[in-house]
């Protein structure tokens, strides 16, 4: 019975964590709820790096609601092991102990070996009961991009492609392959991302803005526009009047010339610009390079039920060095289009 209750409440914490996707990097999006008996007395999620973590926000929320006295003896549910060391904010384990919380339930351990399991040993040494691994598969799946960045030092790369049924990027008399509804999904992906990467050819041909405009949900006030990353042989080949250089977000544009190592670019984006999730909206030649080098983690394909026979394929050229397979594949209809999404086998 207690296990079922814990699972339900952990799923509530996971739902809260969704609110932080796209705004917390380089930190993970985490959610927390606090229960005193059957009463939900506080909740919170991590909103932005440098600000309070989910556990502290949930404790603050309980106090704000007038439930401060109920914290003593309460149970905290949090999707990730609480932090136990000083960073930009004090450790959450301190806040838990100060509040008098009696039991802590978390979904998954911190993947960083320096911290993994420390919270449990610290809290238990102070008499707090700890339960781990509740809804672990759901929590680890949700945090997969962040875990990947911690373990590899590279961003999680999502390749997004819009094409016709015959794999073409163009139509005879229409600009858009995406429909209005699937365009909103594309902007939702941008909202979840810290950076969007394209090649110089895409910039010269389309003059894209690469900004978040019409996502499925309201854009959080703390969300910055993603970094706009351009890979090109020669920066001077990019017109000076393109949107990426002239709009109000021009300071968010990064240009890399004569790139010899894609992984080196990704590593710099992660280390210097806190990019945990990167979205590819590039043309087929650059997309092929990412695929050939095993740098794509997730695939999102927006397919229009049209056969155009156009000249441009989304993946030109011969066979890849090896076939890549998707797992955890979903297909759903969005407007008139179909969205195929899956994880690329490493």
Secondary structure, 3 states (H helix, E strand, C coil): CHHHHHHHHHHHHHHHHHHHCCCCCCCCCCEEEEEECCEEEEEEECCCCCCCCHHHHHHHHHHHCCCHHHHCCCEEEEEECCCCCCCCCCCHHHHHHHHCCCEEEEEECCCCCCCCCHHHHHHHHCCCEEEECCCHHHHHHHCHHHHHHHHHCCCEEEEEEEEECCCECCCCCCCCCCCHHHHHHHHHHHHHCCEEEEEHHHHHHHCCCCCCCCCCCCCCCCCCCCEEEEEECCHHHCCCCCHHHHCCCHHHEEEEECCCCHHHHHHHHHHHHCCCEEEECCCHHHHHHHHHCCCCCEEEEEEECCCCCCCCECCCCCCCCCCCCEEEEEEEEECCEEEEEEEECC
